[in-house]
Amino acid sequence: MRKVYSHLSAQERIRIDELRNREGLGVRQIALRMGRDKSTVSRELRCGLWFASDENESHRPYRPKQLKTGAWTSRPFYSAMTAQRKAERRARQLRKPMRMAYDPLLEWVMTALRKGWTPELIEGRLKVEWPSDPHMRISYECLYQWIYAKPRRALDLRQYLPRGKRHRTRARGRRSKGSRIPMRVPI
């Protein structure tokens, strides 16, 4: 049976805030009360904790144990609203940068593919043509993934490859062609 993972909601973050800051419970007790796994609660607390300081309330010192003593500096502080804002910001961000969204790179790669260049040649030539421009860089593996991606099938860029196969074959490790022991006699 496969477990289904769901993100924490704003109400669950508020509940973690109450249990952590008001009741002073640990990670395992919070997880038991909420019906969540302890690793989920631990990850949430790690992402959302900040250390209070008496000079500047938003300052996080390099060594939190060197703070001046007091009840309000005894342990890291968790804020549910701050954690929710961080989670929403992470959800809006793209997971992978869109390398082919840069128009000059896209145009140059399309021209090179139409000439019959392989992705390996394209990667090497980009390094020579634009040595100092980081936007004009792409790896051959990224190019192959871009060519064989489903949204690009309307363009059918596979036809420009020297061996325009319908599907990519899996990369196999290096294997010996013959038997391991020459002239072996089975028992």
Residue frames as a rotation matrix with the C-alpha (Angstrom) as fourth column:
MET 1
0.579 0.816 0.000 0.00
0.816 -0.579 0.000 0.00
0.000 0.000 -1.000 0.00
ARG 2
-0.394 -0.727 0.562 1.35
0.742 -0.613 -0.272 3.40
0.542 0.310 0.781 -1.00
LYS 3
-0.163 0.292 -0.942 1.12
0.797 -0.524 -0.300 6.37
-0.581 -0.800 -0.147 1.36
VAL 4
0.337 0.329 0.882 -0.44
0.769 -0.636 -0.057 9.56
0.543 0.698 -0.468 0.07
TYR 5
-0.545 -0.618 -0.567 1.45
0.816 -0.546 -0.189 12.73
-0.193 -0.566 0.802 0.97
SER 6
0.503 0.665 0.552 -0.36
0.709 -0.683 0.175 16.02
0.493 0.303 -0.815 1.51
HIS 7
-0.500 -0.697 0.514 1.13
0.318 -0.700 -0.640 19.41
0.806 -0.157 0.571 2.32
LEU 8
-0.567 0.261 -0.781 0.45
0.782 -0.128 -0.610 21.08
-0.260 -0.957 -0.131 5.62
SER 9
0.216 0.712 0.669 -2.45
0.738 -0.567 0.365 23.53
0.639 0.415 -0.648 5.58
ALA 10
-0.321 -0.282 0.904 -2.52
-0.208 -0.910 -0.358 26.95
0.924 -0.302 0.233 7.24
GLN 11
0.625 0.628 0.464 -4.67
-0.613 0.027 0.790 25.55
0.483 -0.778 0.402 10.07
GLU 12
0.818 -0.382 -0.431 -2.14
0.489 0.855 0.170 22.78
0.304 -0.350 0.886 10.71
ARG 13
-0.219 -0.924 0.312 0.68
0.527 -0.381 -0.759 25.31
0.821 -0.001 0.571 10.85
ILE 14
-0.026 0.300 0.954 -1.29
-0.617 -0.756 0.221 27.37
0.787 -0.582 0.205 13.37
ARG 15
0.924 0.378 -0.054 -1.83
-0.219 0.641 0.736 24.21
0.312 -0.668 0.675 15.42
ILE 16
0.344 -0.888 -0.304 1.93
0.773 0.452 -0.445 23.49
0.533 -0.082 0.842 15.35
ASP 17
-0.331 -0.418 0.846 2.51
-0.026 -0.892 -0.451 27.09
0.943 -0.171 0.284 16.45
GLU 18
0.437 0.596 0.673 0.15
-0.704 -0.239 0.669 26.66
0.559 -0.766 0.316 19.42
LEU 19
0.964 -0.029 -0.265 1.53
0.153 0.875 0.459 23.29
0.219 -0.483 0.848 20.47
ARG 20
0.158 -0.987 -0.015 5.17
0.768 0.133 -0.626 24.38
0.620 0.088 0.780 20.13
ASN 21
-0.521 -0.468 0.714 5.12
0.106 -0.865 -0.490 27.93
0.847 -0.179 0.500 21.50
ARG 22
0.062 0.628 0.776 2.25
-0.762 -0.472 0.443 27.92
0.644 -0.619 0.450 24.00
GLU 23
0.919 0.371 0.138 2.26
-0.375 0.705 0.602 24.36
0.126 -0.605 0.786 25.32
GLY 24
0.168 -0.969 0.182 6.00
-0.965 -0.124 0.230 23.76
-0.200 -0.214 -0.956 24.83
LEU 25
0.746 0.170 0.644 5.63
-0.140 0.985 -0.098 20.28
-0.651 -0.017 0.759 23.32
GLY 26
-0.383 -0.924 0.016 8.34
-0.329 0.152 0.932 18.47
-0.863 0.351 -0.362 21.39
VAL 27
-0.588 0.063 -0.806 8.23
-0.808 -0.015 0.589 17.17
0.025 0.998 0.060 17.84
ARG 28
-0.911 0.202 -0.361 6.92
0.133 0.969 0.206 13.69
0.391 0.140 -0.910 18.68
GLN 29
-0.590 0.733 -0.338 4.13
0.510 0.014 -0.860 14.96
-0.626 -0.680 -0.382 20.93
ILE 30
-0.326 0.438 -0.838 3.04
-0.605 -0.778 -0.172 17.47
-0.727 0.450 0.519 18.28
ALA 31
-0.732 -0.004 -0.681 3.04
-0.614 0.439 0.657 14.75
0.296 0.899 -0.324 15.61
LEU 32
-0.877 0.428 -0.219 0.94
0.477 0.835 -0.274 12.44
0.065 -0.345 -0.936 17.80
ARG 33
-0.411 0.752 -0.516 -1.63
0.255 -0.449 -0.856 15.13
-0.875 -0.483 -0.008 18.57
MET 34
-0.199 0.301 -0.933 -1.93
-0.763 -0.645 -0.046 16.19
-0.615 0.703 0.358 14.93
GLY 35
0.578 0.391 0.716 -1.93
0.040 0.863 -0.504 12.71
-0.815 0.320 0.483 13.42
ARG 36
0.830 -0.416 -0.371 1.06
-0.498 -0.254 -0.829 13.51
0.251 0.873 -0.418 11.23
ASP 37
0.629 -0.703 -0.330 4.42
0.644 0.710 -0.286 11.84
0.435 -0.033 0.900 10.88
LYS 38
0.653 -0.418 -0.632 7.18
0.442 -0.468 0.765 13.19
-0.616 -0.779 -0.121 13.13
SER 39
-0.418 -0.841 0.342 9.44
0.791 -0.152 0.593 13.83
-0.447 0.519 0.729 10.12
THR 40
0.032 0.520 0.854 6.78
0.788 -0.538 0.299 16.14
0.615 0.663 -0.427 8.61
VAL 41
0.931 0.327 -0.159 6.57
0.345 -0.656 0.671 18.17
0.115 -0.680 -0.724 11.82
SER 42
0.295 -0.908 -0.297 10.36
0.565 -0.085 0.821 18.20
-0.771 -0.410 0.488 12.20
ARG 43
-0.427 -0.425 0.798 10.82
0.904 -0.223 0.365 19.43
0.022 0.877 0.480 8.61
GLU 44
0.424 0.685 0.593 8.20
0.611 -0.699 0.371 22.12
0.669 0.205 -0.715 9.11
LEU 45
0.905 -0.114 -0.409 9.84
0.307 -0.491 0.815 23.35
-0.294 -0.864 -0.409 12.30
ARG 46
-0.065 -0.995 0.078 13.28
0.741 0.004 0.672 23.34
-0.669 0.101 0.737 10.68
CYS 47
-0.337 -0.027 0.941 12.02
0.861 -0.414 0.296 25.45
0.381 0.910 0.162 7.76
GLY 48
0.372 0.691 0.620 10.01
0.403 -0.722 0.563 27.89
0.836 0.040 -0.547 9.87
LEU 49
0.549 -0.181 -0.816 12.18
0.822 -0.060 0.567 28.48
-0.151 -0.982 0.115 12.95
TRP 50
0.239 -0.584 0.776 13.89
0.189 -0.755 -0.627 31.76
0.952 0.297 -0.070 13.69
PHE 51
-0.138 -0.439 -0.888 15.96
0.962 0.156 -0.226 32.88
0.237 -0.885 0.401 16.64
ALA 52
0.861 0.469 0.197 14.94
0.387 -0.855 0.344 35.94
0.330 -0.220 -0.918 18.61
SER 53
-0.307 -0.949 -0.075 17.53
0.847 -0.236 -0.477 38.55
0.434 -0.210 0.876 19.48
ASP 54
0.242 0.444 -0.862 17.32
0.845 -0.534 -0.038 41.49
-0.477 -0.719 -0.505 21.84
GLU 55
-0.659 -0.495 -0.566 18.92
0.163 -0.829 0.535 43.94
-0.734 0.260 0.627 19.40
ASN 56
-0.562 0.466 -0.683 16.76
-0.827 -0.343 0.447 43.28
-0.026 0.816 0.578 16.34
GLU 57
0.037 0.668 0.743 13.73
-0.630 0.593 -0.502 41.00
-0.776 -0.450 0.442 16.50
SER 58
0.920 0.348 -0.180 14.21
-0.348 0.516 -0.783 39.61
-0.179 0.783 0.596 12.98
HIS 59
0.136 -0.965 -0.226 17.97
-0.950 -0.062 -0.306 39.04
0.281 0.256 -0.925 13.34
ARG 60
0.993 0.074 -0.087 19.20
-0.053 0.973 0.223 35.44
0.102 -0.217 0.971 13.28
PRO 61
0.446 -0.887 0.117 22.65
-0.826 -0.358 0.435 35.27
-0.344 -0.291 -0.893 14.85
TYR 62
0.040 -0.552 -0.833 25.39
-0.724 0.558 -0.405 32.99
0.689 0.619 -0.377 13.60
ARG 63
-0.729 -0.270 -0.629 25.72
0.221 0.777 -0.589 31.30
0.648 -0.568 -0.507 16.98
PRO 64
0.153 0.921 0.359 22.31
-0.149 -0.338 0.929 31.32
0.977 -0.195 0.086 18.70
LYS 65
0.478 0.024 -0.878 23.72
0.758 0.494 0.427 29.98
0.444 -0.869 0.218 21.99
GLN 66
-0.601 -0.773 -0.203 25.72
0.782 -0.517 -0.348 33.19
0.164 -0.368 0.915 22.49
LEU 67
0.001 0.683 0.731 22.55
0.208 -0.715 0.668 35.28
0.978 0.151 -0.142 22.94
LYS 68
-0.740 -0.121 0.662 21.94
-0.565 -0.421 -0.709 37.11
0.364 -0.899 0.243 26.16
THR 69
-0.866 0.374 -0.332 19.97
0.455 0.864 -0.214 34.92
0.207 -0.337 -0.919 28.51
GLY 70
-0.678 0.733 0.050 16.29
-0.674 -0.593 -0.440 35.32
-0.293 -0.333 0.896 29.18
ALA 71
-0.229 0.678 0.698 13.02
0.021 0.721 -0.693 33.45
-0.973 -0.145 -0.179 28.94
TRP 72
0.707 0.614 -0.350 12.27
-0.283 -0.208 -0.936 34.78
-0.648 0.761 0.026 25.46
THR 73
0.247 -0.686 -0.684 15.64
-0.953 -0.045 -0.299 33.66
0.175 0.726 -0.665 24.04
SER 74
-0.036 -0.315 0.949 15.62
-0.659 0.721 0.214 30.15
-0.751 -0.618 -0.233 25.52
ARG 75
-0.301 -0.058 0.952 14.58
0.459 0.866 0.199 28.36
-0.836 0.497 -0.234 22.31
PRO 76
-0.993 -0.080 0.086 13.97
0.111 -0.406 0.907 29.05
-0.038 0.910 0.412 18.64
PHE 77
-0.375 0.893 -0.250 10.60
-0.286 -0.368 -0.885 30.57
-0.882 -0.260 0.393 17.77
TYR 78
-0.795 0.226 0.563 8.13
0.591 0.495 0.637 29.18
-0.135 0.839 -0.527 15.21
SER 79
-0.507 0.647 -0.569 5.68
-0.425 -0.762 -0.489 31.52
-0.750 -0.007 0.661 13.49
ALA 80
-0.142 0.551 0.822 2.80
0.564 0.728 -0.390 29.89
-0.813 0.409 -0.414 11.58
MET 81
0.810 0.513 -0.285 2.08
0.102 -0.601 -0.793 32.92
-0.578 0.613 -0.539 9.37
THR 82
0.160 -0.846 -0.508 5.71
-0.849 -0.381 0.367 33.29
-0.504 0.372 -0.779 8.36
ALA 83
-0.638 -0.385 0.667 5.91
-0.114 0.904 0.413 29.56
-0.761 0.188 -0.621 7.60
GLN 84
0.268 0.825 0.497 2.71
0.559 0.287 -0.778 29.76
-0.785 0.486 -0.384 5.52
ARG 85
0.765 -0.042 -0.643 4.09
-0.419 -0.790 -0.447 32.68
-0.489 0.612 -0.622 3.49
LYS 86
-0.306 -0.949 -0.077 7.32
-0.769 0.199 0.608 30.77
-0.561 0.245 -0.791 2.87
ALA 87
-0.461 0.196 0.865 5.38
0.288 0.955 -0.063 27.67
-0.839 0.220 -0.497 1.77
GLU 88
0.661 0.748 0.050 3.22
0.339 -0.239 -0.910 29.69
-0.669 0.619 -0.412 -0.64
ARG 89
0.470 -0.582 -0.664 6.32
-0.762 -0.647 0.027 31.34
-0.445 0.493 -0.748 -2.09
ARG 90
-0.596 -0.703 0.388 7.98
-0.446 0.691 0.569 27.93
-0.668 0.166 -0.725 -2.59
ALA 91
-0.067 0.655 0.753 4.85
0.501 0.674 -0.542 26.58
-0.863 0.341 -0.374 -4.28
ARG 92
0.824 0.407 -0.394 4.83
-0.067 -0.621 -0.781 29.47
-0.563 0.670 -0.485 -6.77
GLN 93
0.033 -0.907 -0.421 8.46
-0.812 -0.269 0.517 29.03
-0.582 0.325 -0.745 -7.75
LEU 94
0.674 0.088 -0.734 9.38
-0.617 0.614 -0.492 26.79
0.408 0.784 0.468 -10.66
ARG 95
0.820 -0.382 0.426 11.13
-0.065 0.677 0.733 23.60
-0.568 -0.629 0.531 -9.64
LYS 96
0.034 -0.811 0.584 13.32
0.854 0.327 0.404 23.46
-0.519 0.485 0.704 -12.70
PRO 97
-0.160 -0.104 -0.982 14.60
-0.229 -0.963 0.139 26.54
-0.960 0.247 0.131 -14.45
MET 98
0.782 0.472 0.407 13.32
0.313 0.266 -0.912 26.81
-0.539 0.840 0.061 -18.01
ARG 99
-0.209 -0.975 -0.074 16.60
0.323 -0.140 0.936 26.73
-0.923 0.172 0.345 -19.92
MET 100
-0.639 -0.046 0.768 15.03
0.766 0.059 0.641 26.95
-0.075 0.997 -0.002 -23.36
ALA 101
0.494 0.835 -0.241 12.91
0.811 -0.543 -0.219 29.98
-0.314 -0.087 -0.946 -22.44
TYR 102
0.001 -0.591 -0.807 15.80
-0.003 -0.807 0.591 32.29
-1.000 0.002 -0.002 -23.41
ASP 103
0.822 0.561 -0.092 14.97
-0.078 -0.049 -0.996 33.33
-0.563 0.826 0.004 -27.01
PRO 104
0.349 -0.733 -0.584 18.52
-0.937 -0.261 -0.233 33.74
0.019 0.628 -0.778 -28.42
LEU 105
-0.594 -0.549 0.588 19.45
-0.602 0.788 0.126 30.29
-0.533 -0.279 -0.799 -27.10
LEU 106
0.132 0.758 0.639 16.28
0.088 0.633 -0.769 28.74
-0.987 0.158 0.017 -28.52
GLU 107
0.840 0.182 -0.511 16.85
-0.431 -0.349 -0.832 30.34
-0.330 0.919 -0.214 -31.92
TRP 108
-0.041 -0.956 -0.290 20.50
-0.999 0.034 0.030 29.25
-0.019 0.291 -0.956 -32.07
VAL 109
-0.559 -0.129 0.819 19.68
-0.349 0.933 -0.091 25.67
-0.752 -0.337 -0.567 -31.01
MET 110
0.498 0.813 0.302 16.86
0.035 0.329 -0.944 25.37
-0.867 0.480 0.135 -33.57
THR 111
0.668 -0.333 -0.665 19.19
-0.742 -0.364 -0.563 26.60
-0.055 0.870 -0.490 -36.34
ALA 112
-0.416 -0.901 0.125 21.89
-0.897 0.429 0.102 24.12
-0.146 -0.070 -0.987 -35.29
LEU 113
-0.263 0.399 0.878 19.39
-0.116 0.891 -0.439 21.23
-0.958 -0.217 -0.188 -35.14
ARG 114
0.787 0.599 -0.149 18.14
-0.176 -0.014 -0.984 22.05
-0.592 0.801 0.095 -38.63
LYS 115
0.278 -0.785 -0.554 21.75
-0.956 -0.169 -0.242 21.89
0.096 0.596 -0.797 -39.84
GLY 116
0.662 0.032 -0.748 21.92
-0.148 0.985 -0.088 18.31
0.734 0.169 0.657 -38.53
TRP 117
-0.405 -0.832 0.378 24.09
-0.557 -0.103 -0.824 18.95
0.725 -0.545 -0.422 -35.47
THR 118
-0.001 0.335 -0.942 23.84
0.585 0.764 0.271 16.58
0.811 -0.551 -0.197 -32.54
PRO 119
0.912 0.373 0.172 23.11
0.069 -0.552 0.831 17.89
0.405 -0.746 -0.529 -29.02
GLU 120
0.522 -0.800 -0.295 26.70
0.710 0.216 0.670 17.05
-0.473 -0.560 0.681 -28.04
LEU 121
-0.333 -0.630 0.702 28.02
0.910 -0.410 0.064 19.25
0.248 0.660 0.710 -30.85
ILE 122
0.362 0.569 0.738 25.61
0.316 -0.820 0.477 22.03
0.877 0.061 -0.477 -29.91
GLU 123
0.942 -0.027 -0.336 26.75
0.328 -0.154 0.932 21.98
-0.076 -0.988 -0.136 -26.28
GLY 124
0.103 -0.994 -0.047 30.42
0.867 0.067 0.494 22.16
-0.488 -0.092 0.868 -27.29
ARG 125
-0.305 -0.198 0.931 29.87
0.799 -0.585 0.138 24.91
0.518 0.786 0.337 -29.85
LEU 126
0.725 0.623 0.294 27.91
0.326 -0.687 0.649 27.07
0.607 -0.375 -0.701 -27.38
LYS 127
0.694 -0.535 -0.482 30.91
0.526 -0.080 0.846 27.02
-0.491 -0.841 0.226 -25.02
VAL 128
-0.339 -0.865 0.370 33.17
0.892 -0.170 0.419 28.21
-0.300 0.472 0.829 -27.86
GLU 129
-0.142 0.367 0.919 30.82
0.691 -0.628 0.358 30.85
0.709 0.686 -0.164 -29.31
TRP 130
0.443 0.368 0.818 29.76
-0.319 -0.787 0.528 32.43
0.838 -0.495 -0.231 -25.98
PRO 131
-0.250 -0.634 -0.732 32.43
0.451 0.593 -0.667 31.65
0.857 -0.497 0.138 -23.37
SER 132
-0.975 -0.220 -0.040 31.30
0.143 -0.477 -0.867 34.31
0.172 -0.851 0.496 -20.88
ASP 133
-0.410 0.897 0.167 27.48
-0.816 -0.442 0.371 34.24
0.406 0.016 0.914 -21.31
PRO 134
-0.905 0.042 0.424 25.85
-0.235 0.780 -0.580 31.86
-0.355 -0.624 -0.696 -18.78
HIS 135
0.059 0.997 -0.053 22.47
-0.565 -0.010 -0.825 32.16
-0.823 0.079 0.562 -20.51
MET 136
0.472 0.035 -0.881 23.88
-0.858 0.250 -0.449 30.57
0.205 0.968 0.148 -23.64
ARG 137
-0.754 -0.649 0.104 24.67
-0.652 0.718 -0.245 27.25
0.084 -0.252 -0.964 -21.94
ILE 138
0.491 0.843 0.220 22.79
-0.862 0.506 -0.013 23.98
-0.123 -0.183 0.975 -22.11
SER 139
-0.453 -0.651 0.609 23.89
-0.554 0.741 0.379 20.40
-0.698 -0.166 -0.697 -21.60
TYR 140
-0.750 0.140 -0.647 23.33
-0.554 0.401 0.729 17.75
0.362 0.905 -0.223 -24.24
GLU 141
-0.834 0.476 -0.280 21.18
0.547 0.778 -0.308 15.72
0.071 -0.410 -0.909 -21.81
CYS 142
-0.391 0.691 -0.608 18.92
0.127 -0.614 -0.779 18.72
-0.912 -0.382 0.152 -21.26
LEU 143
-0.511 0.158 -0.845 18.68
-0.809 -0.420 0.411 19.14
-0.290 0.894 0.343 -25.04
TYR 144
-0.887 0.193 -0.420 17.70
-0.032 0.880 0.473 15.50
0.461 0.433 -0.774 -25.53
GLN 145
-0.634 0.688 -0.353 15.05
0.661 0.244 -0.710 15.83
-0.402 -0.683 -0.610 -22.82
TRP 146
-0.352 0.476 -0.806 13.75
-0.309 -0.872 -0.380 18.99
-0.883 0.116 0.454 -24.47
ILE 147
-0.704 0.041 -0.709 13.62
-0.704 0.088 0.705 17.33
0.091 0.995 -0.033 -27.90
TYR 148
-0.762 0.369 -0.532 11.77
0.208 0.918 0.339 14.25
0.613 0.148 -0.776 -26.65
ALA 149
-0.866 0.480 -0.138 9.40
0.008 -0.262 -0.965 16.15
-0.500 -0.837 0.223 -24.32
LYS 150
-0.337 0.826 0.451 5.69
0.855 0.469 -0.221 15.74
-0.394 0.311 -0.865 -25.03
PRO 151
0.451 0.572 -0.685 4.81
0.219 -0.815 -0.536 19.43
-0.865 0.092 -0.493 -25.60
ARG 152
-0.225 -0.636 -0.738 7.46
-0.624 -0.488 0.610 19.61
-0.748 0.598 -0.287 -28.34
ARG 153
-0.468 0.024 0.883 6.00
0.406 0.894 0.191 16.66
-0.785 0.448 -0.428 -30.26
ALA 154
0.691 0.719 -0.070 3.98
0.305 -0.379 -0.874 19.09
-0.655 0.583 -0.481 -32.39
LEU 155
0.478 -0.613 -0.629 7.29
-0.792 -0.610 -0.007 20.43
-0.379 0.501 -0.778 -33.76
ASP 156
0.959 -0.154 0.237 8.74
0.188 0.973 -0.132 16.90
-0.210 0.172 0.962 -33.95
LEU 157
0.564 -0.819 -0.106 12.33
-0.819 -0.571 0.052 17.90
-0.103 0.057 -0.993 -33.39
ARG 158
0.321 -0.436 0.841 13.37
-0.144 0.855 0.498 14.23
-0.936 -0.281 0.212 -33.43
GLN 159
0.882 0.079 0.464 13.54
0.419 0.319 -0.850 14.37
-0.215 0.944 0.249 -37.23
TYR 160
0.787 -0.610 0.098 16.57
-0.488 -0.711 -0.506 16.68
0.378 0.351 -0.857 -37.01
LEU 161
0.356 -0.675 0.646 18.63
-0.644 0.324 0.693 14.20
-0.677 -0.663 -0.320 -35.00
PRO 162
-0.462 -0.616 -0.638 21.04
-0.887 0.324 0.330 11.96
0.004 0.718 -0.696 -36.95
ARG 163
-0.867 0.303 -0.396 19.22
0.254 0.952 0.170 8.88
0.429 0.047 -0.902 -35.64
GLY 164
-0.604 0.690 0.399 15.73
-0.744 -0.668 0.027 10.30
0.285 -0.280 0.917 -35.22
LYS 165
-0.849 0.282 -0.447 14.26
0.351 0.933 -0.079 7.54
0.395 -0.224 -0.891 -33.11
ARG 166
0.050 0.970 0.238 10.68
0.127 -0.243 0.962 7.58
0.991 -0.018 -0.135 -31.95
HIS 167
0.972 0.227 0.057 11.58
-0.043 -0.064 0.997 6.95
0.230 -0.972 -0.052 -28.31
ARG 168
0.144 -0.948 0.285 14.76
-0.902 -0.244 -0.356 7.36
0.407 -0.206 -0.890 -26.35
THR 169
0.432 -0.097 -0.896 16.47
0.193 0.981 -0.013 4.15
0.881 -0.167 0.443 -25.38
ARG 170
0.995 -0.069 0.074 17.59
-0.085 -0.169 0.982 3.72
-0.055 -0.983 -0.174 -21.82
ALA 171
0.270 -0.963 -0.003 21.23
-0.821 -0.229 -0.523 4.31
0.503 0.143 -0.852 -21.10
ARG 172
0.964 -0.001 -0.264 22.87
0.101 0.925 0.366 1.01
0.244 -0.380 0.892 -20.32
GLY 173
0.581 -0.801 0.142 26.10
-0.500 -0.214 0.839 0.50
-0.642 -0.559 -0.525 -18.50
ARG 174
-0.007 -0.691 -0.723 29.20
-0.977 0.157 -0.141 -0.89
0.211 0.706 -0.676 -20.11
ARG 175
0.615 0.273 0.740 28.87
-0.473 0.878 0.069 -4.63
-0.631 -0.393 0.670 -20.56
SER 176
-0.561 -0.826 0.058 31.17
-0.500 0.394 0.771 -7.25
-0.660 0.403 -0.634 -21.93
LYS 177
0.013 0.571 -0.821 30.09
-0.997 0.071 0.034 -8.85
0.078 0.818 0.570 -25.19
GLY 178
-0.129 -0.136 -0.982 31.36
-0.345 0.935 -0.084 -12.38
0.930 0.328 -0.168 -24.65
SER 179
0.789 0.336 -0.515 31.25
0.298 0.522 0.799 -14.77
0.537 -0.784 0.312 -21.75
ARG 180
0.802 -0.462 0.379 33.39
-0.598 -0.602 0.529 -13.91
-0.017 -0.651 -0.759 -18.77
ILE 181
0.015 -0.799 0.601 35.50
-0.414 0.542 0.731 -17.02
-0.910 -0.260 -0.323 -18.90
PRO 182
0.065 0.004 -0.998 36.61
-0.997 0.051 -0.065 -18.05
0.051 0.999 0.008 -22.38
MET 183
-0.296 -0.111 -0.949 36.01
-0.426 0.904 0.028 -21.72
0.855 0.413 -0.315 -23.30
ARG 184
-0.550 0.186 0.814 34.03
-0.821 0.062 -0.568 -22.24
-0.156 -0.981 0.119 -20.08
VAL 185
-0.628 0.378 -0.680 32.51
0.007 0.877 0.480 -25.68
0.778 0.297 -0.553 -19.54
PRO 186
0.023 0.704 0.710 29.29
-0.856 -0.353 0.378 -25.66
0.517 -0.616 0.595 -17.50
ILE 187
-0.841 -0.331 0.428 29.09
-0.529 0.672 -0.519 -28.07
-0.116 -0.663 -0.740 -14.58
